[in-house]
Amino acid sequence: MSYRVVFSPESEEQLVALYRYIAGAATPSTAERHVNAIIDYCESLQTFPLRGTRRDDIRPGLRVTNYKGRAVIAFDVDAEQVAIIGVFYGGQDYATALQDDPDEAE
């Protein structure tokens, strides 16, 4: 079975921000290669989506995996798709950013 991989608006914004950061620090072509490699890695979850580590302590159903030790990719999996929730780079605090908001549960 192959899962559909979808990117949340937040994860797309994070990838754009990462591109801009790398393009400013290095070159646009370096930024494009790096961001495309992360996207390719995310899309590879379509064939083996249950890799990574479950982090139900942060948010029910959350899984995280690393890309080359520099980016944390947060996602969840249902019966048909892998939803990329966030791409956190350079030691960003993904756990705090992804915790369920208790006010939303009411």
Biotite code that builds the C-alpha atoms (Angstrom):
import biotite.structure as struc

atoms = struc.array([
    struc.Atom([0.000, 0.000, 0.000], chain_id="A", res_id=1, res_name="MET", atom_name="CA", element="C"),
    struc.Atom([1.149, 3.506, -0.759], chain_id="A", res_id=2, res_name="SER", atom_name="CA", element="C"),
    struc.Atom([0.131, 6.430, 1.420], chain_id="A", res_id=3, res_name="TYR", atom_name="CA", element="C"),
    struc.Atom([-0.486, 9.949, 0.178], chain_id="A", res_id=4, res_name="ARG", atom_name="CA", element="C"),
    struc.Atom([1.899, 12.504, 1.726], chain_id="A", res_id=5, res_name="VAL", atom_name="CA", element="C"),
    struc.Atom([0.453, 15.949, 2.423], chain_id="A", res_id=6, res_name="VAL", atom_name="CA", element="C"),
    struc.Atom([2.170, 18.998, 3.877], chain_id="A", res_id=7, res_name="PHE", atom_name="CA", element="C"),
    struc.Atom([0.391, 21.276, 6.354], chain_id="A", res_id=8, res_name="SER", atom_name="CA", element="C"),
    struc.Atom([0.500, 25.014, 5.652], chain_id="A", res_id=9, res_name="PRO", atom_name="CA", element="C"),
    struc.Atom([2.778, 25.373, 8.696], chain_id="A", res_id=10, res_name="GLU", atom_name="CA", element="C"),
    struc.Atom([5.269, 22.828, 7.375], chain_id="A", res_id=11, res_name="SER", atom_name="CA", element="C"),
    struc.Atom([5.283, 24.555, 3.977], chain_id="A", res_id=12, res_name="GLU", atom_name="CA", element="C"),
    struc.Atom([5.999, 27.888, 5.689], chain_id="A", res_id=13, res_name="GLU", atom_name="CA", element="C"),
    struc.Atom([8.822, 26.283, 7.668], chain_id="A", res_id=14, res_name="GLN", atom_name="CA", element="C"),
    struc.Atom([10.376, 24.933, 4.461], chain_id="A", res_id=15, res_name="LEU", atom_name="CA", element="C"),
    struc.Atom([10.153, 28.363, 2.814], chain_id="A", res_id=16, res_name="VAL", atom_name="CA", element="C"),
    struc.Atom([11.784, 29.957, 5.874], chain_id="A", res_id=17, res_name="ALA", atom_name="CA", element="C"),
    struc.Atom([14.531, 27.333, 5.794], chain_id="A", res_id=18, res_name="LEU", atom_name="CA", element="C"),
    struc.Atom([15.103, 27.999, 2.090], chain_id="A", res_id=19, res_name="TYR", atom_name="CA", element="C"),
    struc.Atom([15.402, 31.733, 2.721], chain_id="A", res_id=20, res_name="ARG", atom_name="CA", element="C"),
    struc.Atom([17.809, 31.204, 5.605], chain_id="A", res_id=21, res_name="TYR", atom_name="CA", element="C"),
    struc.Atom([20.118, 28.893, 3.631], chain_id="A", res_id=22, res_name="ILE", atom_name="CA", element="C"),
    struc.Atom([19.908, 31.051, 0.497], chain_id="A", res_id=23, res_name="ALA", atom_name="CA", element="C"),
    struc.Atom([21.012, 34.053, 2.559], chain_id="A", res_id=24, res_name="GLY", atom_name="CA", element="C"),
    struc.Atom([23.804, 32.190, 4.328], chain_id="A", res_id=25, res_name="ALA", atom_name="CA", element="C"),
    struc.Atom([24.994, 30.233, 1.277], chain_id="A", res_id=26, res_name="ALA", atom_name="CA", element="C"),
    struc.Atom([23.432, 30.280, -2.197], chain_id="A", res_id=27, res_name="THR", atom_name="CA", element="C"),
    struc.Atom([19.918, 29.803, -3.611], chain_id="A", res_id=28, res_name="PRO", atom_name="CA", element="C"),
    struc.Atom([21.015, 26.618, -5.386], chain_id="A", res_id=29, res_name="SER", atom_name="CA", element="C"),
    struc.Atom([22.345, 25.167, -2.112], chain_id="A", res_id=30, res_name="THR", atom_name="CA", element="C"),
    struc.Atom([19.077, 26.096, -0.398], chain_id="A", res_id=31, res_name="ALA", atom_name="CA", element="C"),
    struc.Atom([17.030, 24.504, -3.157], chain_id="A", res_id=32, res_name="GLU", atom_name="CA", element="C"),
    struc.Atom([19.018, 21.250, -3.024], chain_id="A", res_id=33, res_name="ARG", atom_name="CA", element="C"),
    struc.Atom([18.724, 21.025, 0.749], chain_id="A", res_id=34, res_name="HIS", atom_name="CA", element="C"),
    struc.Atom([15.009, 21.823, 0.944], chain_id="A", res_id=35, res_name="VAL", atom_name="CA", element="C"),
    struc.Atom([14.232, 19.475, -1.959], chain_id="A", res_id=36, res_name="ASN", atom_name="CA", element="C"),
    struc.Atom([16.140, 16.691, -0.181], chain_id="A", res_id=37, res_name="ALA", atom_name="CA", element="C"),
    struc.Atom([13.976, 17.194, 2.923], chain_id="A", res_id=38, res_name="ILE", atom_name="CA", element="C"),
    struc.Atom([10.809, 17.159, 0.784], chain_id="A", res_id=39, res_name="ILE", atom_name="CA", element="C"),
    struc.Atom([11.983, 13.961, -0.939], chain_id="A", res_id=40, res_name="ASP", atom_name="CA", element="C"),
    struc.Atom([12.629, 12.395, 2.457], chain_id="A", res_id=41, res_name="TYR", atom_name="CA", element="C"),
    struc.Atom([9.132, 13.360, 3.614], chain_id="A", res_id=42, res_name="CYS", atom_name="CA", element="C"),
    struc.Atom([7.631, 11.920, 0.440], chain_id="A", res_id=43, res_name="GLU", atom_name="CA", element="C"),
    struc.Atom([9.490, 8.656, 1.058], chain_id="A", res_id=44, res_name="SER", atom_name="CA", element="C"),
    struc.Atom([7.162, 8.148, 4.030], chain_id="A", res_id=45, res_name="LEU", atom_name="CA", element="C"),
    struc.Atom([4.528, 7.052, 1.506], chain_id="A", res_id=46, res_name="GLN", atom_name="CA", element="C"),
    struc.Atom([6.028, 3.550, 1.388], chain_id="A", res_id=47, res_name="THR", atom_name="CA", element="C"),
    struc.Atom([7.008, 3.080, 5.043], chain_id="A", res_id=48, res_name="PHE", atom_name="CA", element="C"),
    struc.Atom([5.078, 5.620, 7.095], chain_id="A", res_id=49, res_name="PRO", atom_name="CA", element="C"),
    struc.Atom([5.475, 4.132, 10.556], chain_id="A", res_id=50, res_name="LEU", atom_name="CA", element="C"),
    struc.Atom([9.172, 4.872, 10.882], chain_id="A", res_id=51, res_name="ARG", atom_name="CA", element="C"),
    struc.Atom([10.447, 7.287, 13.443], chain_id="A", res_id=52, res_name="GLY", atom_name="CA", element="C"),
    struc.Atom([9.364, 7.490, 17.045], chain_id="A", res_id=53, res_name="THR", atom_name="CA", element="C"),
    struc.Atom([5.851, 7.798, 18.437], chain_id="A", res_id=54, res_name="ARG", atom_name="CA", element="C"),
    struc.Atom([5.481, 10.866, 20.626], chain_id="A", res_id=55, res_name="ARG", atom_name="CA", element="C"),
    struc.Atom([2.010, 10.462, 22.123], chain_id="A", res_id=56, res_name="ASP", atom_name="CA", element="C"),
    struc.Atom([3.408, 12.312, 25.159], chain_id="A", res_id=57, res_name="ASP", atom_name="CA", element="C"),
    struc.Atom([3.427, 15.481, 23.039], chain_id="A", res_id=58, res_name="ILE", atom_name="CA", element="C"),
    struc.Atom([0.333, 14.916, 20.915], chain_id="A", res_id=59, res_name="ARG", atom_name="CA", element="C"),
    struc.Atom([-1.768, 11.793, 20.261], chain_id="A", res_id=60, res_name="PRO", atom_name="CA", element="C"),
    struc.Atom([-0.675, 10.011, 17.100], chain_id="A", res_id=61, res_name="GLY", atom_name="CA", element="C"),
    struc.Atom([2.418, 12.161, 16.589], chain_id="A", res_id=62, res_name="LEU", atom_name="CA", element="C"),
    struc.Atom([5.508, 10.573, 15.079], chain_id="A", res_id=63, res_name="ARG", atom_name="CA", element="C"),
    struc.Atom([8.906, 12.216, 14.612], chain_id="A", res_id=64, res_name="VAL", atom_name="CA", element="C"),
    struc.Atom([11.888, 11.319, 12.502], chain_id="A", res_id=65, res_name="THR", atom_name="CA", element="C"),
    struc.Atom([15.163, 13.053, 11.750], chain_id="A", res_id=66, res_name="ASN", atom_name="CA", element="C"),
    struc.Atom([16.660, 14.101, 8.458], chain_id="A", res_id=67, res_name="TYR", atom_name="CA", element="C"),
    struc.Atom([20.464, 13.814, 8.622], chain_id="A", res_id=68, res_name="LYS", atom_name="CA", element="C"),
    struc.Atom([20.444, 14.816, 12.277], chain_id="A", res_id=69, res_name="GLY", atom_name="CA", element="C"),
    struc.Atom([19.654, 18.429, 11.404], chain_id="A", res_id=70, res_name="ARG", atom_name="CA", element="C"),
    struc.Atom([15.902, 18.527, 10.924], chain_id="A", res_id=71, res_name="ALA", atom_name="CA", element="C"),
    struc.Atom([13.079, 16.969, 12.904], chain_id="A", res_id=72, res_name="VAL", atom_name="CA", element="C"),
    struc.Atom([10.087, 16.028, 10.792], chain_id="A", res_id=73, res_name="ILE", atom_name="CA", element="C"),
    struc.Atom([6.834, 15.755, 12.722], chain_id="A", res_id=74, res_name="ALA", atom_name="CA", element="C"),
    struc.Atom([3.963, 13.851, 11.140], chain_id="A", res_id=75, res_name="PHE", atom_name="CA", element="C"),
    struc.Atom([0.950, 11.678, 11.746], chain_id="A", res_id=76, res_name="ASP", atom_name="CA", element="C"),
    struc.Atom([-0.406, 8.732, 9.822], chain_id="A", res_id=77, res_name="VAL", atom_name="CA", element="C"),
    struc.Atom([-3.965, 7.623, 9.212], chain_id="A", res_id=78, res_name="ASP", atom_name="CA", element="C"),
    struc.Atom([-5.365, 4.830, 7.025], chain_id="A", res_id=79, res_name="ALA", atom_name="CA", element="C"),
    struc.Atom([-4.557, 6.611, 3.756], chain_id="A", res_id=80, res_name="GLU", atom_name="CA", element="C"),
    struc.Atom([-2.168, 9.487, 4.275], chain_id="A", res_id=81, res_name="GLN", atom_name="CA", element="C"),
    struc.Atom([0.883, 10.836, 6.021], chain_id="A", res_id=82, res_name="VAL", atom_name="CA", element="C"),
    struc.Atom([0.407, 14.423, 7.163], chain_id="A", res_id=83, res_name="ALA", atom_name="CA", element="C"),
    struc.Atom([3.621, 16.387, 7.582], chain_id="A", res_id=84, res_name="ILE", atom_name="CA", element="C"),
    struc.Atom([2.843, 18.651, 10.538], chain_id="A", res_id=85, res_name="ILE", atom_name="CA", element="C"),
    struc.Atom([6.151, 20.447, 10.852], chain_id="A", res_id=86, res_name="GLY", atom_name="CA", element="C"),
    struc.Atom([9.792, 20.599, 9.818], chain_id="A", res_id=87, res_name="VAL", atom_name="CA", element="C"),
    struc.Atom([11.957, 21.883, 12.654], chain_id="A", res_id=88, res_name="PHE", atom_name="CA", element="C"),
    struc.Atom([15.555, 22.775, 11.945], chain_id="A", res_id=89, res_name="TYR", atom_name="CA", element="C"),
    struc.Atom([18.626, 23.489, 14.009], chain_id="A", res_id=90, res_name="GLY", atom_name="CA", element="C"),
    struc.Atom([17.408, 22.468, 17.441], chain_id="A", res_id=91, res_name="GLY", atom_name="CA", element="C"),
    struc.Atom([14.053, 24.258, 17.379], chain_id="A", res_id=92, res_name="GLN", atom_name="CA", element="C"),
    struc.Atom([11.764, 23.221, 20.241], chain_id="A", res_id=93, res_name="ASP", atom_name="CA", element="C"),
    struc.Atom([9.318, 21.063, 18.304], chain_id="A", res_id=94, res_name="TYR", atom_name="CA", element="C"),
    struc.Atom([7.834, 19.509, 21.448], chain_id="A", res_id=95, res_name="ALA", atom_name="CA", element="C"),
    struc.Atom([6.491, 22.821, 22.755], chain_id="A", res_id=96, res_name="THR", atom_name="CA", element="C"),
    struc.Atom([5.348, 23.937, 19.304], chain_id="A", res_id=97, res_name="ALA", atom_name="CA", element="C"),
    struc.Atom([3.363, 20.726, 18.748], chain_id="A", res_id=98, res_name="LEU", atom_name="CA", element="C"),
    struc.Atom([1.724, 20.208, 22.131], chain_id="A", res_id=99, res_name="GLN", atom_name="CA", element="C"),
    struc.Atom([-2.049, 20.158, 22.005], chain_id="A", res_id=100, res_name="ASP", atom_name="CA", element="C"),
    struc.Atom([-3.554, 23.427, 23.133], chain_id="A", res_id=101, res_name="ASP", atom_name="CA", element="C"),
    struc.Atom([-5.763, 22.565, 26.138], chain_id="A", res_id=102, res_name="PRO", atom_name="CA", element="C"),
    struc.Atom([-8.117, 25.440, 25.238], chain_id="A", res_id=103, res_name="ASP", atom_name="CA", element="C"),
    struc.Atom([-8.862, 23.793, 21.850], chain_id="A", res_id=104, res_name="GLU", atom_name="CA", element="C"),
    struc.Atom([-10.204, 20.649, 23.541], chain_id="A", res_id=105, res_name="ALA", atom_name="CA", element="C"),
    struc.Atom([-13.101, 22.466, 25.160], chain_id="A", res_id=106, res_name="GLU", atom_name="CA", element="C"),
])
